[in-house]
């Protein structure tokens, strides 16, 4: 079946921030825009309230160097089955003093279009040192940046693990590279990592795979829930 683009209307809703760990999924989902609810998306905060959200594309700290189109707020939305499975991952690792540290979840299609515009502007090299130091920008598509992203289907997530102490201070585990590094070193099974970094990557992959998420081998942080609820639909609902 040929993939189709589904563009849903955006409605204004007031958003509330709640740090309460007892927040229920239905309470958070009620705050979603109607278009997101109609698409079957939910807010992961309601399923994993202690997850650390580090949504880089809602900031300027990303490989583009600017806030990305469609990221009007640092939200993590997923289809409900993926969010429920993620809650089980969080439960599995919580007993080891670990928490989920999330970089990206559902990604509007317009954000991917923003990535492509940036990739085609070869004169913009502002972020090369941090994000693609060993590659030429002209080589990033399609190996590292795709014209369509599985994130836009609502079941893919980018994340790592954090270790937290008794004072609730959390530090991300050493995975050998930073998030969104365009480099072979970011490949999940790359040999150029230390034993500790290898163990940390395996810990993350095992935890995710144990609850139905498949890893993308080129990126240690990238996982897709299987089977995908909407494998042929790419959504373009802005994050609010």
N, C-alpha and C positions, 0 to 999 in steps of 0.2 A: 504494500500500500504506500502510495506516495505521501510523504509528510505534508501536513497542511498547517498553515499559520492561523491561529485563532486569536483575534484581537477583540478583547472585551471592553466595554465602556467602563470608565473610571468614575466612581462616585466619591464625593467628599465625605469623610468621616473624621470625627475627632479621635485622636489616639491618646491613650493613657499609658504611663509608665508605672509598672508595679514590680517591686523587688520581693514581694511576698512569695516564699517558697511553696505556700499552700494553694497558690492560684490554680484553678481548674482549667482544663483544656477548653471547655465550653465558654468560660468567661473571656478568654483571650480571643477565641475564634469569633465571638460576637462583635469584636472591635474591627474585624477585617472588612475591607471594602466589599460591597456586594458582589462585584465581579470575581474576586478571589474566592469567596465562599461558593459561588456558582461553579467555579472551576474545580472545586473539591480540595482547595488548599486550606491548610490550617497553620496557625502560628506555633512554632516549635517551643516557644516559651511556656506554653500550657502543658507540654509533655515532659520537658526537661528544664524545669525552672532554675536549676543551678548551673546550666550551661553558660559559658563565657562567650558572649557574642563579640566578635572582632571582624565586623563586616567591612572589609577594606574598600570595596567599591562604592560605599557611601561616603568615603573620605578621599583625600588626595594621595594617601599612601598606598599606591598600587602601580602596576606597570605602565598605566597610561599617564599617571601624574595629575589626574583630575577626578572629580566626582563623576561617576559613570551615569549616563542617561538611564532613567528608570529607577535609580536608587535614591528615592526621595527621603528614605529613612533607613536606619540600620536594622532591617528586619530579617528573620529567617523563617520562610514559609516552605512547606513541603506538602505533598499529598498525605492524607491521614495515615494510610498504611505505612508509609516511610517514617512518619513522625512517631508512630507507635513502636515501630521496630527500633528506632533511635533511642527511645525511652528505655528499651530493654538493654541496649548497649550501655547507656549511662548507668543503669542499675548494676550491670555486670562489672564495670570498672570502678564503681564508687567504693566497693569494698576494699580496693587496693589503694585507696587514697587518691584516686584520679577523677578528673572531670573532663567533660567534653569542651574543647575550645574551638569554636566554629568560625570559619572564614567566609563561607558563602553557601547558599542553599538554592532555592528557586531564583532564576535569573531572567528578567524580562528580555524578550527578543531584541528590543531596542538597545539594550546594553551590548549585546553581541555586535550589532551594527556599529556601535560606538567603537568597539575593539577593532573592527575591520577598518574603519576610517583612520584610526591611529596607526594601524599596521601599514597602511598604504602611504602614510606620510613619512617618507624615509628621512626627511630633514629633522624630524623631532627625535632627538636622541637623549632627552633629558634623563631618562630612567635606565639607560643602558648599564651603567656601573653596578646598580643593585639587582636588576632583574634579568639581563641577558649579556653578561660581561664577555662571554666566550663565543657569542654568535653574532652574525650580522642580522640586522632587523629584517632585511629582505627575505630571510629564511624562516621566519617565525610562522608564516602561513604556508601550508596547512598543518605542519607538524605540531605546532604548539597552540595556535589560535585557529579555531574552526569557524566557518561561515555560519554554521548553526551549532548551538550548544545543547547537549543533553540536559544541562541545568534548566533550560527553558521548558522542559517537560515536567518538572516538579518533583523528581524523585532522586536527584543527584545532590550531593553535599560535599563540601571541602572542609576538612577539619583536622585537628590534632588532639593530643591529650595533654592535660596539665596535672601536675602533682601539687596537692594542697596540704598545708600544715594545719596544726591545731588552731591557728589564728586566722584561718581562711585566706592565707596568702598563697597564691597559686603561681607556678612557673611552668611554662610549656616544656615538654620533654625534648631532648636534643635529637632531632631527626636527620641531622647531617646537612640539610639545606634549609633555607627560609621558604616560606610559602610563595608560590607563583614564580619560583626561579625557573627560567627557561634554560635548562641544561640537563645533560644526560645524568648528572649526579642526583637529580630529582627522581629518576626512575626508581620505582619501588625496590627492585632487586639489584640496583647498581652496586658493584663490588667496592667502590671507592669510599666506603664509610667504615667507621670504627665498629668494633663488636658491640659497644653500647648503643650506637645509633642503629645498627642492624636489629638489635633486640627491641628497641623502641618501635621501629617500623613494623616489625612482626607482631608486636603487642597490639598496635592499632589495627593492623589488617586482620588479625585473628578475631579481635573483638567485633569488628564490623562484619566480617564474613560469617561469624557465628549467628548473626541475626538477619542474614539475607542480603547483605550489601556486597557488591562485587567491586574490587579495586581496578582502577585504570592503571595499567603497568607503567605508564610514562610519568605518573604523578603519585607520590606516596600518600598525598592528602585527599585524593579524589575517589569517591565511592558512589555507586548507583544501586538503589534498592531494586531487587528483582522478585517477581516480574513487575515491570513499570505499569502503574495504573493507566497512563495515557501515552503509550510508546510512540504514537504517530502525531501527537499534537504539541505544538510549540506555542506557549502562551506569551502574551505581551501586556501583562497587567503591571503597572508601576507599583513598586514597594512603597507603602505609605505608613 
